[in-house]
């Protein structure tokens, strides 16, 4: 996972009126999916009511990637109730994930 400053995530989301928030969701979704999470396409963010389902799947991805350090329910509530502040909190949790995860090579 790419390490990002939670403060910078918060400031950029506020300054860009939420546009950076969408970019952050897409970038972190891709990184989490590379690590084995099953977060669906980010296009679901823009569909009313379906975006709750997408945010839940994103939160499950956070739980998967952080190996349970931040639970899916906590991540969902933080993102839902605190919005951009929640993004900064989740980013802080994602920063605890090692940058490079070594994959086992298939034995020949």
PAMINU-681302 format. One line per 2 residues: number of its first residue (from 0); their letters; for each residue x, y, z of N, C-alpha, C, O. Coordinates in steps of 0.1 Angstrom, whole numbers. Layout:
BEGIN
NUM) A) X Y Z X Y Z X Y Z X Y Z | ...
//
This chain:
BEGIN
0) XX) 8 -12 0 0 0 0 9 12 0 19 13 6 | 4 22 -7 11 35 -7 8 42 6 -3 44 10
2) XX) 19 48 12 17 55 24 14 70 20 21 76 12 | 3 75 25 -1 88 23 -3 95 37 -8 88 46
4) XX) 0 107 38 -3 114 50 -18 116 52 -25 122 44 | -23 112 64 -37 114 66 -41 128 66 -52 132 62
6) XX) -33 137 71 -35 152 71 -37 157 56 -45 165 53 | -28 152 48 -28 156 33 -41 151 27 -47 158 19
8) XX) -45 139 30 -57 133 24 -69 142 29 -78 146 20 | -69 146 41 -80 155 46 -80 168 39 -90 173 35
10) XX) -68 175 39 -67 188 33 -71 188 18 -78 197 14 | -66 178 11 -68 178 -4 -83 175 -6 -89 181 -16
12) XX) -90 167 2 -104 164 0 -112 177 3 -122 179 -4 | -108 185 12 -116 197 15 -113 208 5 -123 214 0
14) XX) -100 210 1 -97 220 -9 -103 217 -22 -108 226 -29 | -104 205 -27 -109 201 -40 -124 199 -39 -130 194 -49
16) XX) -131 202 -28 -145 200 -26 -149 185 -29 -160 183 -35 | -141 176 -24 -145 162 -25 -140 154 -37 -141 142 -37
18) XX) -134 161 -47 -130 154 -59 -118 145 -55 -117 134 -60 | -109 150 -47 -97 142 -43 -102 130 -35 -96 119 -35
20) XX) -113 131 -28 -119 120 -20 -123 108 -30 -120 97 -27 | -129 111 -41 -132 101 -51 -119 95 -57 -118 83 -58
22) XX) -109 103 -59 -96 98 -64 -90 89 -54 -85 78 -57 | -90 93 -41 -85 85 -30 -92 71 -30 -85 61 -28
24) XX) -105 71 -30 -112 59 -30 -108 49 -41 -105 38 -39 | -106 55 -54 -102 47 -65 -88 41 -63 -86 30 -66
26) XX) -79 50 -59 -65 46 -58 -64 35 -47 -57 25 -49 | -70 37 -36 -69 27 -25 -76 14 -28 -72 4 -24
28) XX) -87 15 -36 -94 3 -40 -85 -5 -49 -85 -18 -47 | -78 1 -58 -69 -7 -67 -58 -14 -59 -55 -25 -61
30) XX) -52 -6 -49 -42 -12 -41 -47 -23 -32 -40 -33 -31 | -59 -21 -27 -64 -32 -18 -67 -44 -27 -65 -56 -22
32) XX) -73 -42 -39 -76 -54 -47 -63 -61 -51 -63 -74 -53 | -52 -54 -53 -39 -61 -56 -35 -70 -44 -27 -79 -46
34) XX) -39 -66 -32 -35 -74 -21 -46 -84 -17 -45 -91 -6 | -56 -86 -26 -65 -97 -24 -79 -93 -19 -87 -102 -17
36) XX) -82 -81 -17 -95 -76 -13 -104 -77 -26 -100 -77 -37 | -117 -78 -23 -127 -79 -34 -136 -67 -35 -148 -69 -35
38) XX) -130 -56 -37 -138 -43 -38 -143 -42 -53 -134 -42 -62 | -156 -40 -55 -161 -39 -69 -157 -26 -75 -150 -17 -69
40) XX) -161 -24 -87 -157 -12 -95 -162 1 -88 -172 1 -82 | -153 11 -89 -156 24 -82 -167 32 -88 -172 41 -83
42) XX) -172 28 -100 -183 35 -106 -196 34 -98 -205 42 -99 | -196 24 -89 -208 23 -80 -209 34 -70 -220 36 -64
44) XX) -198 41 -68 -199 53 -59 -209 63 -63 -215 69 -54 | -211 65 -75 -220 76 -80 -235 72 -81 -243 80 -84
46) XX) -238 59 -78 -252 55 -79 -258 55 -65 -253 49 -56 | -268 64 -63 -275 65 -50 -279 51 -44 -284 43 -52
48) XX) -278 50 -32 -281 38 -24 -272 26 -27 -268 19 -17 | -268 24 -39 -258 13 -42 -244 18 -36 -236 9 -33
50) XX) -242 31 -35 -229 35 -29 -227 30 -15 -216 29 -10 | -238 28 -8 -237 22 6 -231 8 5 -222 4 13
52) XX) -236 0 -4 -231 -13 -7 -216 -13 -10 -208 -20 -5 | -212 -3 -19 -198 -2 -23 -190 2 -11 -179 -3 -10
54) XX) -195 11 -3 -187 16 8 -185 4 18 -174 3 24 | -195 -5 19 -194 -16 28 -183 -26 23 -174 -31 30
56) XX) -183 -28 10 -173 -37 3 -159 -31 5 -149 -38 7 | -158 -18 3 -145 -11 5 -141 -13 20 -129 -15 22
58) XX) -150 -12 29 -147 -14 43 -142 -28 46 -133 -30 54 | -148 -38 40 -144 -51 41 -130 -53 36 -121 -60 41
60) XX) -127 -46 25 -113 -45 19 -103 -40 29 -92 -45 30 | -107 -29 36 -98 -23 46 -95 -34 57 -84 -35 61
62) XX) -106 -41 61 -104 -51 72 -94 -62 67 -86 -66 74 | -96 -66 54 -88 -77 48 -73 -72 48 -64 -80 52
64) XX) -71 -60 42 -57 -56 40 -50 -53 54 -38 -55 55 | -57 -47 63 -51 -44 76 -51 -57 85 -47 -56 97
66) XX) -56 -68 80 -56 -80 88 -64 -79 101 -59 -84 111 | -75 -72 100 -84 -70 112 -80 -59 122 -87 -58 132
68) XX) -69 -52 119 -66 -41 128 -77 -30 128 -80 -24 138 | -84 -29 117 -95 -20 116 -107 -29 110 -105 -33 99
70) XX) -117 -31 118 -128 -39 113 -136 -32 102 -136 -20 101 | -144 -41 95 -152 -35 84 -163 -26 90 -166 -16 84
72) XX) -169 -30 101 -180 -21 107 -174 -8 111 -181 3 109 | -163 -8 117 -156 4 122 -153 13 110 -156 25 110
74) XX) -147 7 100 -143 15 88 -155 21 81 -155 33 77 | -166 13 80 -178 18 74 -184 30 82 -187 40 76
76) XX) -185 28 95 -191 39 103 -182 51 103 -188 63 102 | -169 50 103 -160 61 103 -162 69 89 -163 81 89
78) XX) -162 61 78 -163 67 65 -177 74 63 -178 84 58 | -187 67 68 -201 72 66 -204 84 75 -209 94 70
80) XX) -200 83 88 -203 94 97 -194 106 97 -198 117 99 | -181 103 94 -171 114 95 -166 119 81 -158 128 81
82) XX) -170 112 70 -167 117 57 -152 118 55 -144 109 56 | -147 131 52 -133 133 49 -124 130 61 -113 126 59
84) XX) -129 133 73 -121 130 85 -120 114 86 -109 109 90 | -130 107 83 -130 93 83 -120 87 73 -113 77 75
86) XX) -119 94 61 -109 90 51 -95 91 57 -87 82 55 | -92 102 64 -79 104 70 -77 93 81 -65 88 82
88) XX) -87 89 89 -85 79 99 -82 65 92 -74 58 96 | -90 62 81 -88 49 74 -74 49 68 -67 39 68
90) XX) -70 61 62 -56 61 56 -46 59 67 -36 52 64 | -48 64 79 -38 61 90 -37 46 92 -26 41 95
92) XX) -48 39 92 -49 25 94 -42 18 82 -35 8 84 | -44 22 70 -38 16 58 -23 18 58 -16 10 52
94) XX) -18 29 64 -4 31 65 3 21 73 16 19 72 | -4 13 81 3 3 89 5 -10 80 13 -19 85
96) XX) 0 -11 68 2 -22 59 16 -20 53 19 -10 48 | 23 -31 53 37 -30 46 35 -26 31 26 -29 25
98) XX) 45 -18 27 45 -13 13 45 -24 3 37 -24 -7 | 54 -33 5 55 -44 -5 52 -57 2 58 -60 13
100) XX) 44 -64 -4 40 -78 1 47 -88 -8 44 -88 -20 | 56 -95 -3 63 -105 -11 53 -117 -14 47 -122 -5
102) XX) 52 -120 -27 44 -131 -31 52 -143 -32 64 -143 -37 | 47 -154 -28 54 -167 -30 55 -171 -45 44 -170 -52
104) XX) 66 -174 -49 68 -179 -63 63 -193 -64 65 -201 -55 | 56 -196 -75 51 -210 -76 63 -219 -78 72 -216 -86
106) XX) 63 -230 -72 74 -239 -73 73 -247 -86 62 -251 -89 | 84 -248 -92 84 -255 -105 88 -270 -103 88 -277 -113
//
